[in-house]
Amino acid sequence: MKTLKTPFSFVGGKTEVTKDTVTIINQKIESILNTPKFSRILHPLYGSSISMLINEYPSEIVLLDAKVEALMDLGENLSGATILDMRFDTSSITSSDPILNVYLTYRLPIGTIIGSTLKIAIPGIVTEDTIV
């Protein structure tokens, strides 16, 4: 299995690719969680509703809902790995930089367990500072 490496770069006039399974799975997970559901015309169920759920500084209940939704979305759209655990770190969220850190543990088909950290953009954060 090989895929384009992100962020995109060129090597010898060609787009760089990767064959590293962990890199490929991390890119797939990041793509699913950063793509809003129904935003792809030919594949409307691809993506995650996480950005629709978190539209302000998240409470524990909102984070639990987002975790359940994200795990279901990954279950529907991710091939090549099984998600074992997911945690969110909200300490990095600010109104000027609304990024949610996601810590994942997943199993590859060969049985290897991988821990990974991804950043998910939360575009809808509304605070007192952002209201005009």
Number of C-alpha atoms within 10 A of each C-alpha: 7 11 15 14 17 13 7 9 12 10 8 6 7 8 12 15 16 14 12 12 15 17 16 20 18 19 17 19 22 18 16 22 24 18 18 18 19 14 13 12 8 8 10 11 16 22 25 26 21 26 21 14 16 20 16 16 18 15 10 8 9 16 19 14 14 21 18 14 16 21 19 14 21 21 13 14 15 19 13 14 24 16 17 13 13 17 14 18 13 16 10 11 18 13 17 9 12 21 20 20 18 18 15 18 16 21 16 16 11 8 10 9 14 15 14 14 15 16 17 19 18 21 15 15 21 14 12 7 8 9 6 4
